[in-house]
Amino acid sequence: MSEDIKIESSWKNKLQDEFQKEYFKELITFVREEYKTKVIYPAGKDIFKAFDECPFDQVRVVIIGQDPYHGAGQAHGLCFSVNDGVSQPPSLKNIFKEIESDLGKPAPRSGNLERWAKQGVLLLNATLTVQANAAGSHQKKGWETFTDAVIQKVSDEKEHVVFVLWGAYAQKKGQIIDTKKHCVLQSAHPSPFSAYNGFLGNKHFSKTNAYLKSVGKKEIEW
């Protein structure tokens, strides 16, 4: 089974046991059937893009999202990110607004966050697939168990990683993180419904870099 999973080799090695579990086999059977019969995002080749762009040994920051975007052309396997040329969703606009006020950097024209992933930011959605125009349609099928295992693995086997938890969902998912050896930053979600309740002004980008610097790691070029 795991031979079929196309994921970056260091992650394949770390998650080998997970791929053998019954829940994961059922999940993959479900997902494959969905791709055959419905419009599902992201494209099949991008399901594990967050891992492909950010090998295990390079992870310095983990940002936890919930579901992929479910509109055409938006999701491409990295949480909060959209492809070049796709208009920025409201949450992403607020993320860039916070970077602008926190770091004084002008908001980029493209919402593609691959440049973060390549610097060691794991942009991890809790659920890795979704049916077109049906938010949450692939929740509770097994993806959450898988992504919990990913978080656990990073928490257990690495040190001094910054975990960025925006909103109640991510914070609940982050309860398994070992706070004695990692930095956990929490605030409201960047969605327009909650951004003004503590996301804007959270200074998470400068705080992340200050922590990385304090432990002798390279800062992220946000």
C-alpha positions in Angstrom: 0.0 0.0 0.0 2.6 2.6 1.0 4.5 1.9 -2.2 1.6 3.7 -4.0 1.8 6.8 -1.8 3.7 9.5 -3.7 5.2 11.6 -1.0 8.6 13.1 -0.4 11.1 10.4 0.7 11.9 11.6 4.2 8.2 11.8 5.1 7.6 8.4 3.4 10.2 7.0 5.7 8.8 8.7 8.9 5.1 7.9 8.1 5.7 4.3 6.9 3.8 2.8 9.9 0.8 5.2 9.4 0.4 4.1 5.7 0.0 0.5 6.8 -2.9 1.2 9.3 -6.4 0.2 8.5 -7.9 3.7 8.7 -5.4 5.0 6.2 -6.1 2.2 3.7 -9.8 2.9 4.0 -9.1 6.7 3.6 -7.1 6.2 0.4 -9.8 3.9 -1.0 -12.4 6.5 -0.3 -10.3 9.4 -1.8 -9.5 7.4 -5.0 -13.2 6.7 -5.5 -14.0 10.4 -5.0 -11.5 11.5 -7.6 -12.9 9.1 -10.1 -16.5 10.2 -9.6 -16.5 13.8 -8.5 -14.5 17.1 -8.9 -12.1 17.0 -6.0 -9.4 19.6 -4.9 -6.5 19.9 -5.0 -5.3 18.0 -8.1 -4.3 14.4 -7.1 -0.6 15.2 -7.6 -0.8 18.1 -5.1 -2.5 16.1 -2.2 0.9 15.8 -0.4 2.5 19.0 -1.7 3.0 20.4 1.8 5.3 17.5 2.4 6.9 17.5 -1.0 8.0 21.1 -0.7 9.2 20.8 2.9 11.2 17.6 3.8 11.0 16.5 7.4 14.6 17.5 8.4 13.9 21.1 7.1 10.7 21.8 9.1 11.2 24.8 11.3 7.6 26.1 11.4 4.3 24.4 11.2 1.1 26.4 10.3 -2.1 24.4 10.7 -5.1 25.0 8.5 -8.4 23.1 8.3 -9.7 22.3 4.8 -8.4 22.9 1.3 -10.2 25.8 -0.6 -13.1 24.3 -2.4 -13.4 26.8 -5.3 -12.0 26.1 -8.8 -8.3 26.6 -9.2 -7.6 27.7 -5.6 -6.3 24.7 -3.6 -2.9 23.4 -4.4 -1.9 21.4 -1.4 -0.6 24.2 1.0 -2.8 25.6 3.7 -3.9 29.2 3.1 -2.0 29.3 -0.2 -3.3 29.7 -3.8 -1.7 29.4 -7.1 -0.1 32.3 -8.9 -2.7 34.4 -10.7 -5.6 33.3 -8.4 -7.1 36.1 -6.4 -6.3 36.0 -2.7 -9.0 34.7 -0.4 -10.0 36.9 2.5 -8.0 34.9 5.2 -4.8 35.1 3.1 -5.4 38.9 2.6 -5.5 39.3 6.4 -2.3 37.2 6.7 -0.5 39.5 4.4 -2.0 42.5 6.1 -0.5 41.3 9.4 2.9 40.7 7.8 2.7 44.3 6.5 2.0 45.8 9.9 4.3 43.4 11.8 7.3 43.5 9.5 6.7 46.5 7.3 6.8 44.4 4.2 4.4 45.2 1.3 1.8 42.5 0.6 2.9 40.3 -2.3 0.8 40.2 -5.5 0.8 36.4 -5.6 -0.9 34.3 -2.9 1.4 31.4 -3.6 3.2 30.4 -0.4 5.5 27.8 -1.9 8.3 30.3 -1.1 7.5 29.7 2.6 7.4 25.9 2.3 10.8 25.9 0.6 12.2 27.7 3.7 11.0 25.0 6.1 7.4 26.1 6.8 5.1 23.1 6.8 1.7 24.4 5.6 -0.5 21.6 6.8 -4.2 21.4 6.4 -6.0 19.0 8.8 -8.0 17.5 5.9 -6.0 17.2 2.6 -8.9 16.8 0.1 -12.3 18.3 -0.5 -15.2 18.1 -3.0 -15.7 21.1 -5.2 -18.0 23.7 -3.6 -18.7 21.4 -0.6 -16.7 22.7 2.4 -15.8 20.1 4.9 -17.0 17.2 2.6 -13.9 15.1 3.4 -13.8 15.7 7.1 -14.0 12.7 9.5 -12.8 10.2 6.8 -9.4 9.7 8.3 -7.3 12.7 7.2 -7.5 14.2 10.7 -6.0 11.0 12.2 -3.2 11.1 9.6 -2.4 14.8 10.2 -2.4 14.3 14.0 0.2 11.6 13.4 2.3 14.1 11.4 2.1 16.8 14.2 3.0 14.1 16.8 6.0 13.0 14.7 7.3 16.5 14.4 6.7 17.2 18.1 8.4 14.0 19.2 11.4 13.8 16.8 12.3 17.5 16.4 13.2 20.3 18.7 12.6 24.1 18.6 9.9 24.1 16.0 7.4 27.0 15.9 3.8 25.8 15.7 1.4 28.5 14.6 -2.2 27.8 15.6 -4.8 30.2 14.3 -8.4 29.7 15.6 -10.0 27.2 17.9 -9.8 24.2 15.5 -6.0 24.5 15.1 -5.5 25.1 18.8 -7.4 21.9 19.6 -5.4 20.0 17.1 -2.2 21.4 18.6 -2.9 20.1 22.1 -0.6 17.1 21.4 2.5 19.4 20.9 5.2 19.2 23.5 5.4 22.8 24.7 8.6 22.2 26.7 10.7 21.9 23.6 8.7 23.8 21.0 7.3 27.3 20.6 3.5 27.4 20.2 1.9 30.7 19.0 -1.9 31.0 19.2 -4.4 33.6 18.2 -7.8 34.1 16.5 -8.2 32.8 12.9 -7.3 35.2 10.0 -10.9 34.8 8.6 -12.8 38.1 8.3 -15.2 36.8 10.9 -12.5 36.7 13.6 -9.4 38.5 12.4 -10.3 41.6 14.4 -10.6 39.5 17.6 -6.9 39.0 18.0 -5.4 37.8 14.7 -4.5 41.3 13.4 -1.8 42.6 15.7 -0.7 39.1 16.9 2.9 39.7 15.6 3.3 36.0 15.0 5.7 36.6 12.1 8.2 38.6 14.0 7.7 36.3 17.1 8.5 33.3 15.0 11.7 34.8 13.7 12.7 36.0 17.1 12.3 32.5 18.5 14.2 30.8 15.5 17.0 33.3 16.0 17.1 32.6 19.7 17.7 28.9 19.1 20.3 29.5 16.4 18.0 28.8 13.4 17.7 30.8 10.2 14.7 33.2 10.2 11.9 32.9 7.6 11.8 35.5 4.8 8.0 36.1 5.0 
